């Protein structure tokens, strides 16, 4: 299906081509000074330790003391299982030029100059959301580092893909509205097999170890290739930015299936430096969930399995192999045993998220 020359994929057609594209291109880069640009505030205004750490953010940014803050710990026994409309992804498999990889002193940002930007809609979202940037959060070692947790479990790293609602025109304007942003969040797990789609990213990191520097990847980059296989199962809730100003304007989608990287691939992120030394951790502590409800979306047509995927294996064969396995993911097991199935209209979910 064509829409203004951009391919539009529902989930099922979208995933059939994942891992089939060759993405191991060499990168050519150049470094230059880059102004801090981390979600609308100066990146030097906050930190993760001492008097600039999360404990003190609320003294300068009042909303960091709000009641609907992120991250949260998702309790699988308390989520509400639902069947939302399919997510729709536009431009996720496009080869994107002019990809900027930036060390802003707190994290690594990936931004694109290409127009039109990738977009996402469907699920709990009311309207189209346009890609703004993606960034990462990690910990000192491989036992923790993610921001959201599942059943008290931390992951070594977490990816946040930030999108703003199209009707608000820009991300800066979108943060003024309660439904202004959505963040697609992906967890990482350790694997003994290197993930080839991350080779270009980790190579770029070696050129931005110093804060406020950027490299440009001259070869195309595809968002599709760095995501997990299963985009049907995810948790969604209303929350906030996890950095100041902590605006409570985010619809979170936390995807259940992790991306698998080697220790060395994750360790490359820990080599980045801030003004005070290596960025060994950059995650905010868990915030109270309060009166919020977390929804767990399940695709009832298929059971996907959270086993180790071979990046070089045909996705169709991986799907068949998964269907021959006898185990299901933890969240599915909890849902089947402990939760009644709730079938509701999208409008009902949106009211709860509001």
Secondary structure, DSSP 8 states (H G I E B T S, - for coil): -EETTEEEEEHHHHHTTTT-S----------EE----BTTB-GGG--SSGGGSGGGHHHH-GGGG-SS-S--EE-TTT-EEE----EEEESTTS-B-SEEEEE-SSSEEEEE--SS--EEEETT-SS-EEEEEEEEEE-SSTT---SSEETTB--SEEEEEEEEEGGG-SHHHHTTSTTSEEEEEEEEEE-SS--GGGHHHHHHHTT--STTEEEEE-S-B-GGGGS-S--S-EEEEEE--SSTT--S-EEEEEEEEEEEE-HHHHHHHHT-EETTEE-----------TT---EEE--TT-----S---TTS-HHHHHHHHHT-----HHHHHHHHH-------HHHHHHHH-
